[in-house]
Amino acid sequence: MAKKHNHVLTAKQRKEHRFQNEKYLNGLQEKIEKFDMHTVKNLDRFEDFPITENTLKGLKENSFVSMTDIQRNSIISALRKNDILAAAKTGSGKTLAFLVPLMERLVHEKVTDMDGCCALIITPTRELAVQIFEVLTKIGRYNTFGCGLVIGGKDFKFESERINKINILIGTPGRILQHMDQSVNFELSNLKMLVLDEADRILDMGFRKTLDSILANLPPERQNLLFSATQTNSVKDLARVSLVNPVYINIKEDINTDHGNNNGNNDNDSTPVPQQLSQSYIVAPLYDKLNILWSFLKTHLSCKIIVFVSSSKQVHFIYETFRKLQPGISLMKLHGRQKQTSRIETTMKFSASNKSCLITTDVVARGIDIPAVDWIVQLDCPEDANTFIHRAGRAGRFGRSGNNLLILTPSEEDGFIKRLTSKKIDIKKLNIKNNKKKQIHQQLQSLCFKDPELKYLGQRAFMSYFKSIFIQKDKEVFKFDQYPAEEFAKSLGLPGAPKIKFLNKAANNSDDTDKLINRMKELKNTNRQLINLSKTDENGEVIENNDKKVRTKYDKMFERKNTTVLSEHYINMTNDREKDGQQEEQEEQEADDDFMTIKRKDHDLLKDEIPELHDLSSKRSLKKATSKKQSASSKGLGKKLIFDDEGNTHEVYEFIKEEDVKDNIKDLKKEFLENETQFMQKEDITDKALAKDKKLEKKRRRQELERRRLEEEEEESEGTIESEEEEISELPDIDEDFQSESEEDDEAPPLKKPKQWFQKDDDDMDKTAQKDVVEIEAPETLEDLEALTARLINN
Ligand SMILES: Nc1ncnc2c1ncn2[C@@H]1O[C@H](COP(=O)(O)OP(=O)(O)OP(=O)(O)O)[C@@H](O)[C@H]1O
């Protein structure tokens, strides 16, 4: 945020400055305590509150002058250090409602660089964290604390080296926990405030364990602010955050408010979606959804549209196929499996555009503030009414109009409309004009036919859609067996529906199903680095699972050969491989023939074996007999045989008659097992010896390093001064693992390291530090030392 002014003040001036500041802050604090919302007429502007001038200036410069309801209702309570649980509609300005009191609290606490992290803001998605960071750096530019962003997909080491200077830290749960685990400098003992933005999402199943681990390490006497457009109903969830006499603001859900005072609720309408956002839905069979989306895009070419689907694979498939079909509107995609740089780039590009369509998952559903979105299309049914509200809330923000279109399958309609009605969401049903609807099945089919990779994408989209339906908790809405798999597969251009395996294991037992669902959700949200960490042994070494070799995209494609989807392409390719293999074997055999003779028991030719001889009187038959190609074709395909030691021929694979092995099958099995056990035991001994050698080697290397370090230290103490830069450049990069982000990306080229992660103060400080460096030579005599002291004093 703001630069520190380097005016040189005298001690007296500094003292006076401190005194005035103290007096000013005490005055404000007194006003905060005495502030009575009801006595102030037209409490409308930020400046009506006892807020510091620097913050007001930052707000004003960014055109934040009048307050919204949620800001008016929460700021003063938060300034009084109350815990807050607040819900307000999407796009109603919740970000400022917590950022303003947060900055003010740190000003009143007179926080400096030395205090470390004093406020922690946790968000469920990286995009939201980036957005909050941007707002904070804008409005906080006249305040002097450090503010930092920690999100997955960024350089962990870079973050880790600077984290101790940060006063306000914004991040996603996984990355924050990773820093708590691994960044030695990261101190949270001074934490004054914890903010959970989109609190219900962070508190839900998917982030539970990560959040619990974070909360367990925070000082209990902190202030908690929980904000969302939809609130959690679970008192148990809230208890995890240990709210103390919270102030509930604008809460519409059924939450126990016994011990809190509800001083909000200024909204007379009780619907949780903005009034200016028109709500409609259509019912369409699953196989018709892509036709409808296509037709919709073709008729809304000059709009800004966000399309929500339920998985990143669907995003990928729709984006790739629609791009090829060219709807006439610019298409973009965004999902959690993209690299961070590409995610940020797409968000920026889409925000800046006027007419375009962003195909995305729920990663964008919460909190993201994209200007001027005209349409939200919820192509796949959201998991619950809250997700519906958040998705819809990406349009119709801050008083602007917008449209939200939900597409439901016939089996989802009753259940989901019931859920919306219970939230007082009024949504009208629309019918599609069939003459306006365009069919794109055939085009998709031909695309998939021509391009096996698209077919593979389609297959993965199919699987992930069914997986997403399977893990839905609300079984009244998502009736798994009522989704027509075959027809859906066809609508994606696939020749048939891939087999869905996981059903057999879990679908029979509802307890198992619930566990599986929860586990899948948790895994989806767990930081990959943390998962990797859990796979290390006590020495920090990765426990490798040799069974799981890395499978490439193509390996996966080939593994799916019996699902009929890739049949043709796969068969062609594998046939080619087999043919190649056979050819190789034949060639090998031909080469062998040069120096080997066929071993035959009986070299006399039998009469039956002598081929019938024809009179090659005609030219044609002569040519046929001499042409290798033609003679081969007339003989048909050859049969491959092998010879035993006695020179008898055998088929490559021959069946042994059952009666030949029946009696001694047990003996054979026993013998086989004994042999294998012996073999394994031998291997085990060798492995152990190898492991021991490795350990010894490691120990030796460690000792060697330690020895070298001691030597260097000794050398240094003898007066050898090396530049710090040189030392640093020799250090091994311990964070290599964290830089190789495991998220798959499709096309994003690596971008330059973003510079704006930290505020500019540090850069400035570095420069000043460089300027202040005085080059000296090591003093050798007492006179040298005296001269040097004098020089330093003069400087
Ligand atoms: N007081 C204000 N004056 C002018 N604009 C404001 C004010 N407060 C917020 N806004 C603008 O309103 C938009 C929505 O604000 P914000 O993103 O904070 O909403 P939100 O309630 O957090 O939405 P969501 O629930 O979707 O996260 C932003 O573009 C923001 O700049």
The ligand as a MOL file (V3000), in Angstrom:
LIG
                    3D

  0  0  0     0  0            999 V3000
M  V30 BEGIN CTAB
M  V30 COUNTS 31 33 0 0 0
M  V30 BEGIN ATOM
M  V30 1 N -20.1570 1.8360 -1.9030 0
M  V30 2 C -20.0030 1.5120 -3.1610 0
M  V30 3 N -20.0710 2.4690 -4.1110 0
M  V30 4 C -19.9310 2.1430 -5.4060 0
M  V30 5 N -19.7170 0.9030 -5.8560 0
M  V30 6 C -19.6470 -0.0810 -4.9700 0
M  V30 7 C -19.7890 0.1710 -3.5730 0
M  V30 8 N -19.6580 -0.9980 -2.9250 0
M  V30 9 C -19.4450 -1.9400 -3.8640 0
M  V30 10 N -19.4390 -1.4180 -5.0960 0
M  V30 11 C -19.2600 -2.1200 -6.3770 0
M  V30 12 O -20.2580 -3.1380 -6.4610 0
M  V30 13 C -19.7630 -4.2900 -7.1020 0
M  V30 14 C -20.0650 -5.5010 -6.2340 0
M  V30 15 O -19.3590 -5.4280 -5.0300 0
M  V30 16 P -18.8040 -6.7360 -4.3010 0
M  V30 17 O -18.0030 -7.5490 -5.2460 0
M  V30 18 O -18.1860 -6.3250 -3.0410 0
M  V30 19 O -20.1790 -7.4910 -4.0480 0
M  V30 20 P -20.4400 -8.7710 -3.1550 0
M  V30 21 O -21.5990 -8.4880 -2.2950 0
M  V30 22 O -19.1830 -9.2030 -2.5030 0
M  V30 23 O -20.8740 -9.8040 -4.2830 0
M  V30 24 P -20.7920 -11.4000 -4.2010 0
M  V30 25 O -21.7980 -11.8640 -3.2250 0
M  V30 26 O -21.1180 -11.7910 -5.5760 0
M  V30 27 O -19.4230 -11.7280 -3.7830 0
M  V30 28 C -18.2870 -4.0710 -7.3000 0
M  V30 29 O -18.0800 -3.7510 -8.6450 0
M  V30 30 C -17.9540 -2.8870 -6.4160 0
M  V30 31 O -16.9230 -2.0970 -6.9640 0
M  V30 END ATOM
M  V30 BEGIN BOND
M  V30 1 1 1 2
M  V30 2 1 2 3
M  V30 3 2 2 7
M  V30 4 2 3 4
M  V30 5 1 4 5
M  V30 6 2 5 6
M  V30 7 1 6 7
M  V30 8 1 6 10
M  V30 9 1 7 8
M  V30 10 2 8 9
M  V30 11 1 9 10
M  V30 12 1 10 11
M  V30 13 1 11 12
M  V30 14 1 11 30
M  V30 15 1 12 13
M  V30 16 1 13 14
M  V30 17 1 13 28
M  V30 18 1 14 15
M  V30 19 1 15 16
M  V30 20 2 16 17
M  V30 21 1 16 18
M  V30 22 1 16 19
M  V30 23 1 19 20
M  V30 24 2 20 21
M  V30 25 1 20 22
M  V30 26 1 20 23
M  V30 27 1 23 24
M  V30 28 2 24 25
M  V30 29 1 24 26
M  V30 30 1 24 27
M  V30 31 1 28 29
M  V30 32 1 28 30
M  V30 33 1 30 31
M  V30 END BOND
M  V30 END CTAB
M  END
